[in-house]
Every structure is written in structure tokens, then in C-alpha cells.
Amino acid sequence: MRFGMFFELQLPRPWRPDSEQELVSNALEWAELGEAAGIEYAWAQEHHFLEEYSHSTAPEVFLAAVSQRTKRMRLGHGITLMPPAYNHPARVAERISMLDLVSGGRVEWGTGESSSRLELEGFRVNYIEKRAMWAEGVREAARMMTAEPYPGHQGEYFSMPPRNVVPKPVQRPHPPLWVACTNRDTLKLAARLGMGALTFSFMDAGEARFWVREYYDTFKRECQPIGQAVNPNIAMLAGVMVNEDGDLARARGVEGQQFFKWALAHYYRFGAHVPGRTNLWEEFKRSEPEPMAGLGAVGSPEEAAEHFRGLEEAGVDQLILLQQGGRYEHEHICESLDLLGRRVLPEFAERHVERERAKQADLAPYIDKAMDKVTPIEDVPPPVVESYPRLWERDGVTVQQVGTQRALDAASLWRLHIGGAGSEERPAHG
């Protein structure tokens, strides 16, 4: 079983002017410590407007910084919001490819559709249609990374003429595809589409075993890839805070994990939020948090290892560690990561190679069958695209006249909208 770490970037109030900068700086240090501990993946979320719960709004920027502080760690979008109102598919393809180049081919391309009302309405994304938007965006962005040129698309939620989308990623045809899964229906959808399942769920071994079996049974029977490659993997979440003294670890860690779950429910289930005014931490402290699963790794190294072994035996491919939640102290996180690396993770690395070899042998015929179903990208001769001056010349206007007209247009706009009517001031022109 492999291990990842989860960068939700939680920041409960009150905030200082430098709180966000300090949080991001600390998170980059956690990534370095995580790699040293043997953690192989860094997963960064894309969320918008979810104050205190997640200040991770631009994962491609954060992960680019992580790529320069690490050497081997895989860089996971956990996830990229794919409805075009959030991110145009061409911009997704460009950013994922550039991050893959910057990191030397270490990107994991996680995707999702979003669910919170604050985010959806902020970007005018229709809740009813968001899954169809996600599917169209994922399929076409994957094609953009692969085709030279991309043949264009006339779709329901976005359209685009033929273009060669550059740069191309290091990993061909594109980095491994994942999708966020919040329930069994989306888990089976991930399997049907040949995508890794990012469940982001806290589970015990018994429940995890059921989810894993359902995912792989569905993949083997029904896979019809949405991308140009398949990525049969299932990842789950585990809260973590490790100390030699298990009771001290729980005193440091349980509340932060409870805040993570409570704040998630605030934005996605029961909360009423006033932007810039609601204080989640105060409301959480007044609440009575429910008991939660998945906290077996909040304790001693022995307790964490036992919890991890159960999930490994259940067939989980990757365990993503929530190393920061609520008001975790930076020093405590650093100590926990160091202890994980020395006392917990090495035994899992020793077993992983043989387990992965057996998994690939089992899945090989099903992967071949799925790849036979990949829809080939249409090879259409791209049209000639005339430059701006050529369009004017076609109408009998010379290139020199175009330059003059541009200057006149700029000066008119300056007088009307900036300098005021009748102003003689002029903007500088290059």
C-alpha cells in the first residue's frame, strides 16, 4: 500500500495578516518531511470561498512549489474542478501538462464536479448539470493533451475550434486520471470510466474491503475509458497524529480531525454561511461533534501501524493521510511525520512491490480489454487560421492602416473612460 498526504490547508479563525502565508510555508515544509518519511503522494484540493475549511484555491501553484522542494513525490490534484465555468478544459490541459513538465512527469490528475452551493453559485454552475459538465470537460481535456492538433469540439457546455494545445505532458498520453468519490455510485462510476477512485472517506477495514471489491469487480466487467488510458486504483483517507504517547497524540489530534469532518458537513450538508462573517471555529466549539471512524492513526506508532495494516489487507491501494486539521500545531505535525517515517511506514514499503506485481498480473487482461474500447481521436486536417492583420487586408485595409486604427481606438477609449470627455491625455503605445 502506498501513502499520500492531504493538503486541505485548513485555517480556523481568528486570522492574523500573515496567517495564510505562514500556513502555506508550513505546508511546503510538511511536503518535504513527508517525502523524507516515505510518503509518495501530495494531494492538493481546489476549493473556492470555503473559509476556514480549505484555503487551497490554486493547487497547480502550490504543487508547482512542492515539485521544487521534492524529488520523487507524486503531485496530485485532489481535485481539479472540471465544469468549464470553473476551468476551461484547454486551460486544464495546459496547466496539468506544464506541471508535469516542471515536475519531471510526477502529476496525478484528479478531477471532480464540485458540490457546495457557495462554490457552484459563485461560478454560476448549474447543480443539475454539473456531472455532465464534468464528464465533457474531462474527456475533452484528455484529448487535448493527446492530439496534435486537437480536432475541436462542439459541445453542450463548451465549444472550441481546432487548436494544437501545448505544451504536452511528460506522461503520455496524459497523467493518471482520478475522480473524487463521495459514495458508492461515484465509486462505481470511476471504475466504469477507468479512473482512479479518490474516496476521501474515513473507513474501517470491513467497510473498505467492500468498497474495494465493488470497485474492481465493476472495473473488470464494465470499464469504458473516458480518457486515453486507464488508472485502476482506489485511495482512502485516514486522519493521523502520531506520538510515542498515544494519549498525548489523541489530545493533540482528535479535535482537529473532528473539525475537518464538521466543517465539511457545514459547507456540504447542514450549514448556513454568511461570507466573511460566519466563524466556523466558534460554531464548531459550540457543537457536539459526532464520533467518527478513521482515527486509528491518531495515537501511538503501534496503533497507527495496526490501523494501516487493516486497510492494506482490505485491498486499499493508497492511504491518504490527513496530517493537518483544525488547529494542529506546526511542530506537532512535523514530529508526527518524522515518527511515521521512522516507526510506521517502512514495513508497508517492503510489502508493496510484490503486491503491486500481483495486482498488475491480475488486471492485465482487463486493462487490455478496456483499452480496446478507447475512442480514437478523429484525425481532421486543421483549417488555416488567418492572423488579425490578414483579416483586415481581406477587407481592403492595409497593415499600416490597422496600426493607425488601433492607436485611434485606444485614444478614444482613453478619453471616454479614463481621461474624461474632451481630455487630450494619451496612453503610451508600444
RAMOSUL-V968613 format. One record per pair of residues at least 12 apart in sequence whose ideal C-beta (glycine too) atoms are under 7 Angstrom apart, sorted by sequence separation. I is the first residue (numbers start at 1). J is the second residue. If there is no record, write none. Layout:
# RAMOSUL-V968613
i=I j=J
i=I j=J
This chain:
# RAMOSUL-V968613
i=11 j=23
i=44 j=56
i=63 j=75
i=80 j=92
i=150 j=162
i=187 j=199
i=199 j=211
i=241 j=253
i=414 j=426
i=46 j=59
i=96 j=109
i=140 j=153
i=149 j=162
i=150 j=163
i=219 j=232
i=323 j=336
i=389 j=402
i=414 j=427
i=9 j=23
i=45 j=59
i=149 j=163
i=150 j=164
i=266 j=280
i=323 j=337
i=44 j=59
i=149 j=164
i=150 j=165
i=411 j=426
i=114 j=130
i=148 j=164
i=179 j=195
i=181 j=197
i=113 j=130
i=178 j=195
i=181 j=198
i=263 j=280
i=410 j=427
i=9 j=27
i=44 j=62
i=59 j=77
i=113 j=131
i=177 j=195
i=178 j=196
i=179 j=197
i=180 j=198
i=181 j=199
i=197 j=215
i=239 j=257
i=44 j=63
i=136 j=155
i=177 j=196
i=179 j=198
i=215 j=234
i=410 j=429
i=7 j=27
i=113 j=133
i=136 j=156
i=176 j=196
i=178 j=198
i=180 j=200
i=42 j=63
i=113 j=134
i=136 j=157
i=144 j=165
i=263 j=284
i=112 j=134
i=212 j=234
i=262 j=284
i=407 j=429
i=111 j=134
i=145 j=168
i=211 j=234
i=42 j=66
i=75 j=99
i=132 j=156
i=133 j=157
i=145 j=169
i=187 j=211
i=191 j=215
i=5 j=30
i=259 j=284
i=262 j=287
i=188 j=214
i=192 j=218
i=111 j=138
i=146 j=173
i=187 j=214
i=191 j=218
i=262 j=289
i=75 j=103
i=86 j=114
i=145 j=173
i=146 j=174
i=187 j=215
i=191 j=219
i=208 j=236
i=5 j=34
i=80 j=109
i=82 j=111
i=145 j=174
i=194 j=223
i=80 j=110
i=82 j=112
i=83 j=113
i=184 j=214
i=188 j=218
i=192 j=222
i=42 j=73
i=75 j=106
i=77 j=108
i=79 j=110
i=80 j=111
i=81 j=112
i=82 j=113
i=83 j=114
i=192 j=223
i=193 j=224
i=194 j=225
i=195 j=226
i=258 j=289
i=261 j=292
i=23 j=55
i=41 j=73
i=74 j=106
i=75 j=107
i=76 j=108
i=77 j=109
i=78 j=110
i=79 j=111
i=142 j=174
i=191 j=223
i=192 j=224
i=193 j=225
i=194 j=226
i=40 j=73
i=41 j=74
i=42 j=75
i=43 j=76
i=44 j=77
i=45 j=78
i=46 j=79
i=73 j=106
i=75 j=108
i=77 j=110
i=79 j=112
i=81 j=114
i=193 j=226
i=194 j=227
i=203 j=236
i=5 j=39
i=40 j=74
i=42 j=76
i=44 j=78
i=45 j=79
i=46 j=80
i=74 j=108
i=76 j=110
i=258 j=292
i=4 j=39
i=7 j=42
i=20 j=55
i=31 j=66
i=35 j=70
i=41 j=76
i=43 j=78
i=46 j=81
i=60 j=95
i=64 j=99
i=67 j=102
i=142 j=177
i=196 j=231
i=199 j=234
i=201 j=236
i=202 j=237
i=257 j=292
i=3 j=39
i=4 j=40
i=7 j=43
i=63 j=99
i=67 j=103
i=194 j=230
i=195 j=231
i=199 j=235
i=201 j=237
i=202 j=238
i=308 j=344
i=312 j=348
i=3 j=40
i=4 j=41
i=5 j=42
i=6 j=43
i=7 j=44
i=8 j=45
i=28 j=65
i=32 j=69
i=35 j=72
i=86 j=123
i=194 j=231
i=196 j=233
i=197 j=234
i=198 j=235
i=199 j=236
i=200 j=237
i=202 j=239
i=2 j=40
i=4 j=42
i=5 j=43
i=7 j=45
i=24 j=62
i=28 j=66
i=31 j=69
i=32 j=70
i=35 j=73
i=64 j=102
i=85 j=123
i=197 j=235
i=257 j=295
i=301 j=339
i=2 j=41
i=4 j=43
i=13 j=52
i=31 j=70
i=60 j=99
i=67 j=106
i=85 j=124
i=86 j=125
i=196 j=235
i=305 j=344
i=12 j=52
i=85 j=125
i=304 j=344
i=308 j=348
i=11 j=52
i=28 j=69
i=254 j=295
i=257 j=298
i=10 j=52
i=31 j=73
i=83 j=125
i=301 j=343
i=10 j=53
i=301 j=344
i=10 j=54
i=11 j=55
i=254 j=298
i=9 j=54
i=253 j=298
i=8 j=54
i=9 j=55
i=9 j=56
i=83 j=130
i=8 j=56
i=89 j=137
i=93 j=141
i=97 j=145
i=250 j=298
i=7 j=56
i=84 j=133
i=92 j=141
i=249 j=298
i=250 j=299
i=83 j=133
i=177 j=227
i=249 j=299
i=82 j=133
i=83 j=134
i=89 j=140
i=93 j=144
i=249 j=300
i=82 j=134
i=89 j=141
i=93 j=145
i=84 j=137
i=174 j=227
i=178 j=231
i=246 j=299
i=83 j=137
i=90 j=144
i=174 j=228
i=177 j=231
i=246 j=300
i=7 j=62
i=82 j=137
i=89 j=144
i=173 j=228
i=174 j=229
i=176 j=231
i=239 j=294
i=242 j=297
i=82 j=138
i=173 j=229
i=238 j=294
i=239 j=295
i=244 j=300
i=237 j=294
i=240 j=297
i=241 j=298
i=243 j=300
i=246 j=303
i=239 j=297
i=240 j=298
i=238 j=297
i=239 j=298
i=242 j=301
i=107 j=169
i=242 j=304
i=260 j=322
i=107 j=171
i=240 j=304
i=105 j=170
i=109 j=174
i=257 j=322
i=260 j=325
i=50 j=116
i=101 j=167
i=104 j=170
i=105 j=171
i=109 j=175
i=111 j=177
i=259 j=325
i=260 j=326
i=41 j=108
i=108 j=175
i=109 j=176
i=111 j=178
i=112 j=179
i=259 j=326
i=50 j=118
i=107 j=175
i=108 j=176
i=109 j=177
i=110 j=178
i=111 j=179
i=112 j=180
i=257 j=325
i=49 j=118
i=89 j=158
i=98 j=167
i=100 j=169
i=101 j=170
i=109 j=178
i=238 j=307
i=256 j=325
i=49 j=119
i=88 j=158
i=90 j=160
i=97 j=167
i=100 j=170
i=108 j=178
i=110 j=180
i=256 j=326
i=48 j=119
i=94 j=165
i=97 j=168
i=100 j=171
i=255 j=326
i=256 j=327
i=4 j=76
i=6 j=78
i=47 j=119
i=93 j=165
i=97 j=169
i=256 j=328
i=49 j=122
i=84 j=157
i=96 j=169
i=48 j=122
i=84 j=158
i=90 j=165
i=100 j=175
i=236 j=311
i=96 j=175
i=236 j=316
i=252 j=332
i=238 j=319
i=240 j=321
i=146 j=228
i=234 j=316
i=235 j=317
i=240 j=322
i=234 j=317
i=235 j=318
i=236 j=319
i=237 j=320
i=238 j=321
i=239 j=322
i=240 j=323
i=233 j=317
i=236 j=320
i=238 j=322
i=142 j=227
i=233 j=318
i=235 j=320
i=237 j=322
i=142 j=228
i=239 j=325
i=139 j=226
i=110 j=198
i=138 j=226
i=204 j=293
i=202 j=292
i=203 j=293
i=135 j=226
i=202 j=293
i=203 j=294
i=241 j=332
i=202 j=294
i=243 j=336
i=242 j=336
i=241 j=336
i=240 j=336
i=242 j=339
i=242 j=340
i=79 j=180
i=212 j=314
i=242 j=344
i=208 j=311
i=212 j=315
i=212 j=316
i=205 j=310
i=209 j=314
i=205 j=311
i=208 j=314
i=209 j=315
i=205 j=313
i=208 j=316
i=205 j=314
i=79 j=198
i=78 j=198
i=232 j=363
i=230 j=367
i=230 j=370
i=230 j=371
i=225 j=370
i=220 j=366
i=228 j=374
i=219 j=366
i=223 j=370
i=225 j=373
i=118 j=267
i=224 j=373
i=225 j=374
i=116 j=267
i=116 j=268
i=115 j=268
i=118 j=273
i=194 j=370
i=53 j=263
i=52 j=263
i=53 j=264
i=53 j=267
i=50 j=267
i=162 j=380
i=162 j=382
i=162 j=383
i=49 j=275
i=151 j=377
i=53 j=280
i=151 j=378
i=52 j=280
i=51 j=280
i=52 j=281
i=151 j=380
i=147 j=377
i=4 j=235
i=6 j=237
i=146 j=377
i=149 j=382
i=143 j=377
i=12 j=259
i=10 j=260
i=13 j=279
i=12 j=280
i=13 j=281
i=12 j=281
i=41 j=318
i=43 j=320
i=30 j=323
i=37 j=337
i=33 j=334
i=37 j=338
i=30 j=333
i=34 j=337
i=37 j=340
i=38 j=341
i=26 j=330
i=33 j=337
i=37 j=341
i=33 j=338
i=36 j=341
i=30 j=337
i=38 j=345
i=37 j=345
i=38 j=346
i=1 j=311
i=1 j=312
i=38 j=349
i=4 j=318
i=6 j=320
i=10 j=324
i=12 j=326
i=1 j=316
i=2 j=317
i=3 j=318
i=5 j=320
i=6 j=321
i=10 j=325
i=12 j=327
i=1 j=317
i=2 j=318
i=3 j=319
i=4 j=320
i=5 j=321
i=6 j=322
i=10 j=326
i=1 j=318
i=4 j=321
i=1 j=319
i=3 j=321
i=5 j=323
i=3 j=345
i=1 j=348
i=2 j=352
i=1 j=352
